[in-house]
């Protein structure tokens, strides 16, 4: 299992790896249709995700004392159209901070699968998962992988109907508790989301962290990786089946809470905390290719922000995210037209 980091001088040559539809496609234009605050009842409300299940939108996020403190509770809201959001469920485990919840629909479309990280002063950190047949009643959270792993997001590969995700570990050699100078980043795969096997070692230097992994319509695996060390700027990885050998391109941009989605017409839109036309951090949407990110829209946001959920429905991009630009860190929902 190997991977390569492209030096900056080779980035132009790396466009040879890009599908021709992306090389010649017109750069997307994004227009904000609407945005509204949909939740602010917790002391801190953040780290969202968004999907659609049984004709309803599901938005999940964490409530806690602050972004880094407290026993985090996972809350879900539901909405038929996005116009009205209703409280649905809260998930919590005594003594645990449940963080970074993510939702996907299982390949048979019969269950919601929720992935999160559990953090405990005594047990350390470890991924957990839960499932639901109706979005209301959830199975008890079960542990995944090993202590120290952070399986940050799961996705389904349409080609083989398997679960895939990238896990970073801040102390891969010592086992903790202190972060090491270099962190590991590995991909894992699972037939049903309950037992995961090592798929690849991504070998990204500079303390790789939050990573979204998805599969394009042509079968290519695409990864957007944030980095916490070195120049702190994210990278984009590509791999062909069996997804063990990765090629990397530098984005030149710092990332926080990265996510992306391939639209029906092949355009790729990414979301991350970024720095756009106005000073300070903001929730930014980007036009993405396998080698680049280009800012195209800055959503109303500021301060503690980002961690977007993305879903395409009824010819609009639906976006959830958290932001503190109106005071308390709250959950926002936006609809965006992309053309």
Secondary structure, DSSP 4 states (H G I P E B T S, - for coil): --EEEPPGGGHHHHGGGS-HHHHHSPPP-EEEEEEEEEE--SSEEEEEEEEEETTEEEEEEEEESSSSSS--EEEEEEESSSSS-EEEEEE--TT-EEEEEEEEE-TTSS-EEEEEEEEETTTEEEEEEEEESSSSS-PPPEE-S-TTEEEEEEEEETTTTEEEEEEEETTTTT-SSSPPSS-EEEEEEESSSSS-EEEEE---TTTEEEEEEEE-TTS-EEEEEEESSTT---EEEEE-TTT--EEEEE--S--SS-EEEE-TTS-EEEEEEE--SSSS-EEEEEEEETTEEEEEEEES--SS-EEEEEEEETTEEEEEEEE-TTSS-EEEEEEEEE-
